[in-house]
Amino acid sequence: MEPTSWDGEGKPLIVVNTPYNGEDASIGNGSMVAILVPGRETVDSLHTLALKLGGTDDGPPGPRGDTFYGAYIRDLDGNKLNFNC
């Protein structure tokens, strides 16, 4: 399935796609909440806080490509969250 998205500059983004790993969609596989934050320090702080609160690391803070900086965690229910700038 090719990704389909609806977005606008400065507005929420919705993407409908198959899970990256090719397996069936389930909690935290094929779904993710991505939160745009003001900068790298905020990404780093939120990732650290999420881990302190019991989340698990699913991708440490860092650059991904030339213009994206982000971090990924799983919450206590296994849902995937992304903080990015």
Phi and psi restraints in degrees (range 20) as a CNS / XPLOR table:
assign (resid 1 and name C) (resid 2 and name N)
       (resid 2 and name CA) (resid 2 and name C) 1.0 -77.5 20.0 2
assign (resid 2 and name N) (resid 2 and name CA)
       (resid 2 and name C) (resid 3 and name N) 1.0 140.8 20.0 2
assign (resid 2 and name C) (resid 3 and name N)
       (resid 3 and name CA) (resid 3 and name C) 1.0 -59.9 20.0 2
assign (resid 3 and name N) (resid 3 and name CA)
       (resid 3 and name C) (resid 4 and name N) 1.0 142.8 20.0 2
assign (resid 3 and name C) (resid 4 and name N)
       (resid 4 and name CA) (resid 4 and name C) 1.0 -124.0 20.0 2
assign (resid 4 and name N) (resid 4 and name CA)
       (resid 4 and name C) (resid 5 and name N) 1.0 131.6 20.0 2
assign (resid 4 and name C) (resid 5 and name N)
       (resid 5 and name CA) (resid 5 and name C) 1.0 -138.8 20.0 2
assign (resid 5 and name N) (resid 5 and name CA)
       (resid 5 and name C) (resid 6 and name N) 1.0 154.6 20.0 2
assign (resid 5 and name C) (resid 6 and name N)
       (resid 6 and name CA) (resid 6 and name C) 1.0 -129.2 20.0 2
assign (resid 6 and name N) (resid 6 and name CA)
       (resid 6 and name C) (resid 7 and name N) 1.0 117.7 20.0 2
assign (resid 6 and name C) (resid 7 and name N)
       (resid 7 and name CA) (resid 7 and name C) 1.0 -155.0 20.0 2
assign (resid 7 and name N) (resid 7 and name CA)
       (resid 7 and name C) (resid 8 and name N) 1.0 168.7 20.0 2
assign (resid 7 and name C) (resid 8 and name N)
       (resid 8 and name CA) (resid 8 and name C) 1.0 -148.9 20.0 2
assign (resid 8 and name N) (resid 8 and name CA)
       (resid 8 and name C) (resid 9 and name N) 1.0 153.6 20.0 2
assign (resid 8 and name C) (resid 9 and name N)
       (resid 9 and name CA) (resid 9 and name C) 1.0 -49.7 20.0 2
assign (resid 9 and name N) (resid 9 and name CA)
       (resid 9 and name C) (resid 10 and name N) 1.0 120.3 20.0 2
assign (resid 9 and name C) (resid 10 and name N)
       (resid 10 and name CA) (resid 10 and name C) 1.0 73.8 20.0 2
assign (resid 10 and name N) (resid 10 and name CA)
       (resid 10 and name C) (resid 11 and name N) 1.0 12.9 20.0 2
assign (resid 10 and name C) (resid 11 and name N)
       (resid 11 and name CA) (resid 11 and name C) 1.0 -118.3 20.0 2
assign (resid 11 and name N) (resid 11 and name CA)
       (resid 11 and name C) (resid 12 and name N) 1.0 165.5 20.0 2
assign (resid 11 and name C) (resid 12 and name N)
       (resid 12 and name CA) (resid 12 and name C) 1.0 -58.7 20.0 2
assign (resid 12 and name N) (resid 12 and name CA)
       (resid 12 and name C) (resid 13 and name N) 1.0 154.7 20.0 2
assign (resid 12 and name C) (resid 13 and name N)
       (resid 13 and name CA) (resid 13 and name C) 1.0 -120.1 20.0 2
assign (resid 13 and name N) (resid 13 and name CA)
       (resid 13 and name C) (resid 14 and name N) 1.0 133.9 20.0 2
assign (resid 13 and name C) (resid 14 and name N)
       (resid 14 and name CA) (resid 14 and name C) 1.0 -120.2 20.0 2
assign (resid 14 and name N) (resid 14 and name CA)
       (resid 14 and name C) (resid 15 and name N) 1.0 128.4 20.0 2
assign (resid 14 and name C) (resid 15 and name N)
       (resid 15 and name CA) (resid 15 and name C) 1.0 -124.2 20.0 2
assign (resid 15 and name N) (resid 15 and name CA)
       (resid 15 and name C) (resid 16 and name N) 1.0 132.1 20.0 2
assign (resid 15 and name C) (resid 16 and name N)
       (resid 16 and name CA) (resid 16 and name C) 1.0 -112.3 20.0 2
assign (resid 16 and name N) (resid 16 and name CA)
       (resid 16 and name C) (resid 17 and name N) 1.0 120.4 20.0 2
assign (resid 16 and name C) (resid 17 and name N)
       (resid 17 and name CA) (resid 17 and name C) 1.0 -156.0 20.0 2
assign (resid 17 and name N) (resid 17 and name CA)
       (resid 17 and name C) (resid 18 and name N) 1.0 169.8 20.0 2
assign (resid 17 and name C) (resid 18 and name N)
       (resid 18 and name CA) (resid 18 and name C) 1.0 -84.5 20.0 2
assign (resid 18 and name N) (resid 18 and name CA)
       (resid 18 and name C) (resid 19 and name N) 1.0 155.7 20.0 2
assign (resid 18 and name C) (resid 19 and name N)
       (resid 19 and name CA) (resid 19 and name C) 1.0 -57.3 20.0 2
assign (resid 19 and name N) (resid 19 and name CA)
       (resid 19 and name C) (resid 20 and name N) 1.0 142.1 20.0 2
assign (resid 19 and name C) (resid 20 and name N)
       (resid 20 and name CA) (resid 20 and name C) 1.0 -56.2 20.0 2
assign (resid 20 and name N) (resid 20 and name CA)
       (resid 20 and name C) (resid 21 and name N) 1.0 -37.2 20.0 2
assign (resid 20 and name C) (resid 21 and name N)
       (resid 21 and name CA) (resid 21 and name C) 1.0 -83.4 20.0 2
assign (resid 21 and name N) (resid 21 and name CA)
       (resid 21 and name C) (resid 22 and name N) 1.0 0.2 20.0 2
assign (resid 21 and name C) (resid 22 and name N)
       (resid 22 and name CA) (resid 22 and name C) 1.0 79.6 20.0 2
assign (resid 22 and name N) (resid 22 and name CA)
       (resid 22 and name C) (resid 23 and name N) 1.0 -1.9 20.0 2
assign (resid 22 and name C) (resid 23 and name N)
       (resid 23 and name CA) (resid 23 and name C) 1.0 -87.2 20.0 2
assign (resid 23 and name N) (resid 23 and name CA)
       (resid 23 and name C) (resid 24 and name N) 1.0 173.2 20.0 2
assign (resid 23 and name C) (resid 24 and name N)
       (resid 24 and name CA) (resid 24 and name C) 1.0 -61.6 20.0 2
assign (resid 24 and name N) (resid 24 and name CA)
       (resid 24 and name C) (resid 25 and name N) 1.0 147.4 20.0 2
assign (resid 24 and name C) (resid 25 and name N)
       (resid 25 and name CA) (resid 25 and name C) 1.0 -67.4 20.0 2
assign (resid 25 and name N) (resid 25 and name CA)
       (resid 25 and name C) (resid 26 and name N) 1.0 139.2 20.0 2
assign (resid 25 and name C) (resid 26 and name N)
       (resid 26 and name CA) (resid 26 and name C) 1.0 -156.6 20.0 2
assign (resid 26 and name N) (resid 26 and name CA)
       (resid 26 and name C) (resid 27 and name N) 1.0 -175.2 20.0 2
assign (resid 26 and name C) (resid 27 and name N)
       (resid 27 and name CA) (resid 27 and name C) 1.0 -55.6 20.0 2
assign (resid 27 and name N) (resid 27 and name CA)
       (resid 27 and name C) (resid 28 and name N) 1.0 120.7 20.0 2
assign (resid 27 and name C) (resid 28 and name N)
       (resid 28 and name CA) (resid 28 and name C) 1.0 75.8 20.0 2
assign (resid 28 and name N) (resid 28 and name CA)
       (resid 28 and name C) (resid 29 and name N) 1.0 2.0 20.0 2
assign (resid 28 and name C) (resid 29 and name N)
       (resid 29 and name CA) (resid 29 and name C) 1.0 -125.1 20.0 2
assign (resid 29 and name N) (resid 29 and name CA)
       (resid 29 and name C) (resid 30 and name N) 1.0 102.8 20.0 2
assign (resid 29 and name C) (resid 30 and name N)
       (resid 30 and name CA) (resid 30 and name C) 1.0 102.7 20.0 2
assign (resid 30 and name N) (resid 30 and name CA)
       (resid 30 and name C) (resid 31 and name N) 1.0 -0.2 20.0 2
assign (resid 30 and name C) (resid 31 and name N)
       (resid 31 and name CA) (resid 31 and name C) 1.0 -140.1 20.0 2
assign (resid 31 and name N) (resid 31 and name CA)
       (resid 31 and name C) (resid 32 and name N) 1.0 146.0 20.0 2
assign (resid 31 and name C) (resid 32 and name N)
       (resid 32 and name CA) (resid 32 and name C) 1.0 -159.7 20.0 2
assign (resid 32 and name N) (resid 32 and name CA)
       (resid 32 and name C) (resid 33 and name N) 1.0 142.6 20.0 2
assign (resid 32 and name C) (resid 33 and name N)
       (resid 33 and name CA) (resid 33 and name C) 1.0 -102.6 20.0 2
assign (resid 33 and name N) (resid 33 and name CA)
       (resid 33 and name C) (resid 34 and name N) 1.0 122.0 20.0 2
assign (resid 33 and name C) (resid 34 and name N)
       (resid 34 and name CA) (resid 34 and name C) 1.0 -109.8 20.0 2
assign (resid 34 and name N) (resid 34 and name CA)
       (resid 34 and name C) (resid 35 and name N) 1.0 131.0 20.0 2
assign (resid 34 and name C) (resid 35 and name N)
       (resid 35 and name CA) (resid 35 and name C) 1.0 -117.9 20.0 2
assign (resid 35 and name N) (resid 35 and name CA)
       (resid 35 and name C) (resid 36 and name N) 1.0 117.1 20.0 2
assign (resid 35 and name C) (resid 36 and name N)
       (resid 36 and name CA) (resid 36 and name C) 1.0 -77.8 20.0 2
assign (resid 36 and name N) (resid 36 and name CA)
       (resid 36 and name C) (resid 37 and name N) 1.0 126.2 20.0 2
assign (resid 36 and name C) (resid 37 and name N)
       (resid 37 and name CA) (resid 37 and name C) 1.0 -123.3 20.0 2
assign (resid 37 and name N) (resid 37 and name CA)
       (resid 37 and name C) (resid 38 and name N) 1.0 166.2 20.0 2
assign (resid 37 and name C) (resid 38 and name N)
       (resid 38 and name CA) (resid 38 and name C) 1.0 -65.9 20.0 2
assign (resid 38 and name N) (resid 38 and name CA)
       (resid 38 and name C) (resid 39 and name N) 1.0 -25.9 20.0 2
assign (resid 38 and name C) (resid 39 and name N)
       (resid 39 and name CA) (resid 39 and name C) 1.0 -173.3 20.0 2
assign (resid 39 and name N) (resid 39 and name CA)
       (resid 39 and name C) (resid 40 and name N) 1.0 179.0 20.0 2
assign (resid 39 and name C) (resid 40 and name N)
       (resid 40 and name CA) (resid 40 and name C) 1.0 -60.6 20.0 2
assign (resid 40 and name N) (resid 40 and name CA)
       (resid 40 and name C) (resid 41 and name N) 1.0 -39.8 20.0 2
assign (resid 40 and name C) (resid 41 and name N)
       (resid 41 and name CA) (resid 41 and name C) 1.0 -59.9 20.0 2
assign (resid 41 and name N) (resid 41 and name CA)
       (resid 41 and name C) (resid 42 and name N) 1.0 -38.1 20.0 2
assign (resid 41 and name C) (resid 42 and name N)
       (resid 42 and name CA) (resid 42 and name C) 1.0 -69.5 20.0 2
assign (resid 42 and name N) (resid 42 and name CA)
       (resid 42 and name C) (resid 43 and name N) 1.0 -41.5 20.0 2
assign (resid 42 and name C) (resid 43 and name N)
       (resid 43 and name CA) (resid 43 and name C) 1.0 -57.0 20.0 2
assign (resid 43 and name N) (resid 43 and name CA)
       (resid 43 and name C) (resid 44 and name N) 1.0 -50.1 20.0 2
assign (resid 43 and name C) (resid 44 and name N)
       (resid 44 and name CA) (resid 44 and name C) 1.0 -60.5 20.0 2
assign (resid 44 and name N) (resid 44 and name CA)
       (resid 44 and name C) (resid 45 and name N) 1.0 -45.1 20.0 2
assign (resid 44 and name C) (resid 45 and name N)
       (resid 45 and name CA) (resid 45 and name C) 1.0 -64.1 20.0 2
assign (resid 45 and name N) (resid 45 and name CA)
       (resid 45 and name C) (resid 46 and name N) 1.0 -43.5 20.0 2
assign (resid 45 and name C) (resid 46 and name N)
       (resid 46 and name CA) (resid 46 and name C) 1.0 -66.9 20.0 2
assign (resid 46 and name N) (resid 46 and name CA)
       (resid 46 and name C) (resid 47 and name N) 1.0 -38.3 20.0 2
assign (resid 46 and name C) (resid 47 and name N)
       (resid 47 and name CA) (resid 47 and name C) 1.0 -62.4 20.0 2
assign (resid 47 and name N) (resid 47 and name CA)
       (resid 47 and name C) (resid 48 and name N) 1.0 -46.9 20.0 2
assign (resid 47 and name C) (resid 48 and name N)
       (resid 48 and name CA) (resid 48 and name C) 1.0 -60.9 20.0 2
assign (resid 48 and name N) (resid 48 and name CA)
       (resid 48 and name C) (resid 49 and name N) 1.0 -45.3 20.0 2
assign (resid 48 and name C) (resid 49 and name N)
       (resid 49 and name CA) (resid 49 and name C) 1.0 -62.8 20.0 2
assign (resid 49 and name N) (resid 49 and name CA)
       (resid 49 and name C) (resid 50 and name N) 1.0 -44.4 20.0 2
assign (resid 49 and name C) (resid 50 and name N)
       (resid 50 and name CA) (resid 50 and name C) 1.0 -59.9 20.0 2
assign (resid 50 and name N) (resid 50 and name CA)
       (resid 50 and name C) (resid 51 and name N) 1.0 -39.6 20.0 2
assign (resid 50 and name C) (resid 51 and name N)
       (resid 51 and name CA) (resid 51 and name C) 1.0 -67.8 20.0 2
assign (resid 51 and name N) (resid 51 and name CA)
       (resid 51 and name C) (resid 52 and name N) 1.0 -39.6 20.0 2
assign (resid 51 and name C) (resid 52 and name N)
       (resid 52 and name CA) (resid 52 and name C) 1.0 -61.5 20.0 2
assign (resid 52 and name N) (resid 52 and name CA)
       (resid 52 and name C) (resid 53 and name N) 1.0 -33.3 20.0 2
assign (resid 52 and name C) (resid 53 and name N)
       (resid 53 and name CA) (resid 53 and name C) 1.0 -86.0 20.0 2
assign (resid 53 and name N) (resid 53 and name CA)
       (resid 53 and name C) (resid 54 and name N) 1.0 5.0 20.0 2
assign (resid 53 and name C) (resid 54 and name N)
       (resid 54 and name CA) (resid 54 and name C) 1.0 107.9 20.0 2
assign (resid 54 and name N) (resid 54 and name CA)
       (resid 54 and name C) (resid 55 and name N) 1.0 -0.7 20.0 2
assign (resid 54 and name C) (resid 55 and name N)
       (resid 55 and name CA) (resid 55 and name C) 1.0 -70.9 20.0 2
assign (resid 55 and name N) (resid 55 and name CA)
       (resid 55 and name C) (resid 56 and name N) 1.0 167.2 20.0 2
assign (resid 55 and name C) (resid 56 and name N)
       (resid 56 and name CA) (resid 56 and name C) 1.0 -118.1 20.0 2
assign (resid 56 and name N) (resid 56 and name CA)
       (resid 56 and name C) (resid 57 and name N) 1.0 147.5 20.0 2
assign (resid 56 and name C) (resid 57 and name N)
       (resid 57 and name CA) (resid 57 and name C) 1.0 -69.8 20.0 2
assign (resid 57 and name N) (resid 57 and name CA)
       (resid 57 and name C) (resid 58 and name N) 1.0 131.8 20.0 2
assign (resid 57 and name C) (resid 58 and name N)
       (resid 58 and name CA) (resid 58 and name C) 1.0 -126.5 20.0 2
assign (resid 58 and name N) (resid 58 and name CA)
       (resid 58 and name C) (resid 59 and name N) 1.0 15.3 20.0 2
assign (resid 58 and name C) (resid 59 and name N)
       (resid 59 and name CA) (resid 59 and name C) 1.0 152.3 20.0 2
assign (resid 59 and name N) (resid 59 and name CA)
       (resid 59 and name C) (resid 60 and name N) 1.0 106.8 20.0 2
assign (resid 59 and name C) (resid 60 and name N)
       (resid 60 and name CA) (resid 60 and name C) 1.0 -65.7 20.0 2
assign (resid 60 and name N) (resid 60 and name CA)
       (resid 60 and name C) (resid 61 and name N) 1.0 161.0 20.0 2
assign (resid 60 and name C) (resid 61 and name N)
       (resid 61 and name CA) (resid 61 and name C) 1.0 -57.2 20.0 2
assign (resid 61 and name N) (resid 61 and name CA)
       (resid 61 and name C) (resid 62 and name N) 1.0 139.2 20.0 2
assign (resid 61 and name C) (resid 62 and name N)
       (resid 62 and name CA) (resid 62 and name C) 1.0 169.5 20.0 2
assign (resid 62 and name N) (resid 62 and name CA)
       (resid 62 and name C) (resid 63 and name N) 1.0 170.2 20.0 2
assign (resid 62 and name C) (resid 63 and name N)
       (resid 63 and name CA) (resid 63 and name C) 1.0 -73.9 20.0 2
assign (resid 63 and name N) (resid 63 and name CA)
       (resid 63 and name C) (resid 64 and name N) 1.0 144.9 20.0 2
assign (resid 63 and name C) (resid 64 and name N)
       (resid 64 and name CA) (resid 64 and name C) 1.0 -135.0 20.0 2
assign (resid 64 and name N) (resid 64 and name CA)
       (resid 64 and name C) (resid 65 and name N) 1.0 104.2 20.0 2
assign (resid 64 and name C) (resid 65 and name N)
       (resid 65 and name CA) (resid 65 and name C) 1.0 80.6 20.0 2
assign (resid 65 and name N) (resid 65 and name CA)
       (resid 65 and name C) (resid 66 and name N) 1.0 -166.7 20.0 2
assign (resid 65 and name C) (resid 66 and name N)
       (resid 66 and name CA) (resid 66 and name C) 1.0 -85.0 20.0 2
assign (resid 66 and name N) (resid 66 and name CA)
       (resid 66 and name C) (resid 67 and name N) 1.0 -24.4 20.0 2
assign (resid 66 and name C) (resid 67 and name N)
       (resid 67 and name CA) (resid 67 and name C) 1.0 -125.6 20.0 2
assign (resid 67 and name N) (resid 67 and name CA)
       (resid 67 and name C) (resid 68 and name N) 1.0 3.4 20.0 2
assign (resid 67 and name C) (resid 68 and name N)
       (resid 68 and name CA) (resid 68 and name C) 1.0 -118.1 20.0 2
assign (resid 68 and name N) (resid 68 and name CA)
       (resid 68 and name C) (resid 69 and name N) 1.0 131.2 20.0 2
assign (resid 68 and name C) (resid 69 and name N)
       (resid 69 and name CA) (resid 69 and name C) 1.0 -126.7 20.0 2
assign (resid 69 and name N) (resid 69 and name CA)
       (resid 69 and name C) (resid 70 and name N) 1.0 125.8 20.0 2
assign (resid 69 and name C) (resid 70 and name N)
       (resid 70 and name CA) (resid 70 and name C) 1.0 -157.1 20.0 2
assign (resid 70 and name N) (resid 70 and name CA)
       (resid 70 and name C) (resid 71 and name N) 1.0 172.5 20.0 2
assign (resid 70 and name C) (resid 71 and name N)
       (resid 71 and name CA) (resid 71 and name C) 1.0 -143.5 20.0 2
assign (resid 71 and name N) (resid 71 and name CA)
       (resid 71 and name C) (resid 72 and name N) 1.0 151.0 20.0 2
assign (resid 71 and name C) (resid 72 and name N)
       (resid 72 and name CA) (resid 72 and name C) 1.0 -126.7 20.0 2
assign (resid 72 and name N) (resid 72 and name CA)
       (resid 72 and name C) (resid 73 and name N) 1.0 138.7 20.0 2
assign (resid 72 and name C) (resid 73 and name N)
       (resid 73 and name CA) (resid 73 and name C) 1.0 -137.7 20.0 2
assign (resid 73 and name N) (resid 73 and name CA)
       (resid 73 and name C) (resid 74 and name N) 1.0 163.9 20.0 2
assign (resid 73 and name C) (resid 74 and name N)
       (resid 74 and name CA) (resid 74 and name C) 1.0 -112.3 20.0 2
assign (resid 74 and name N) (resid 74 and name CA)
       (resid 74 and name C) (resid 75 and name N) 1.0 133.5 20.0 2
assign (resid 74 and name C) (resid 75 and name N)
       (resid 75 and name CA) (resid 75 and name C) 1.0 -78.8 20.0 2
assign (resid 75 and name N) (resid 75 and name CA)
       (resid 75 and name C) (resid 76 and name N) 1.0 -176.4 20.0 2
assign (resid 75 and name C) (resid 76 and name N)
       (resid 76 and name CA) (resid 76 and name C) 1.0 -64.3 20.0 2
assign (resid 76 and name N) (resid 76 and name CA)
       (resid 76 and name C) (resid 77 and name N) 1.0 -20.4 20.0 2
assign (resid 76 and name C) (resid 77 and name N)
       (resid 77 and name CA) (resid 77 and name C) 1.0 -95.0 20.0 2
assign (resid 77 and name N) (resid 77 and name CA)
       (resid 77 and name C) (resid 78 and name N) 1.0 -1.8 20.0 2
assign (resid 77 and name C) (resid 78 and name N)
       (resid 78 and name CA) (resid 78 and name C) 1.0 94.1 20.0 2
assign (resid 78 and name N) (resid 78 and name CA)
       (resid 78 and name C) (resid 79 and name N) 1.0 1.5 20.0 2
assign (resid 78 and name C) (resid 79 and name N)
       (resid 79 and name CA) (resid 79 and name C) 1.0 -70.3 20.0 2
assign (resid 79 and name N) (resid 79 and name CA)
       (resid 79 and name C) (resid 80 and name N) 1.0 144.6 20.0 2
assign (resid 79 and name C) (resid 80 and name N)
       (resid 80 and name CA) (resid 80 and name C) 1.0 -92.5 20.0 2
assign (resid 80 and name N) (resid 80 and name CA)
       (resid 80 and name C) (resid 81 and name N) 1.0 131.6 20.0 2
assign (resid 80 and name C) (resid 81 and name N)
       (resid 81 and name CA) (resid 81 and name C) 1.0 -122.9 20.0 2
assign (resid 81 and name N) (resid 81 and name CA)
       (resid 81 and name C) (resid 82 and name N) 1.0 146.2 20.0 2
assign (resid 81 and name C) (resid 82 and name N)
       (resid 82 and name CA) (resid 82 and name C) 1.0 -129.7 20.0 2
assign (resid 82 and name N) (resid 82 and name CA)
       (resid 82 and name C) (resid 83 and name N) 1.0 134.5 20.0 2
assign (resid 82 and name C) (resid 83 and name N)
       (resid 83 and name CA) (resid 83 and name C) 1.0 -112.4 20.0 2
assign (resid 83 and name N) (resid 83 and name CA)
       (resid 83 and name C) (resid 84 and name N) 1.0 129.7 20.0 2
assign (resid 83 and name C) (resid 84 and name N)
       (resid 84 and name CA) (resid 84 and name C) 1.0 -148.1 20.0 2
assign (resid 84 and name N) (resid 84 and name CA)
       (resid 84 and name C) (resid 85 and name N) 1.0 159.6 20.0 2
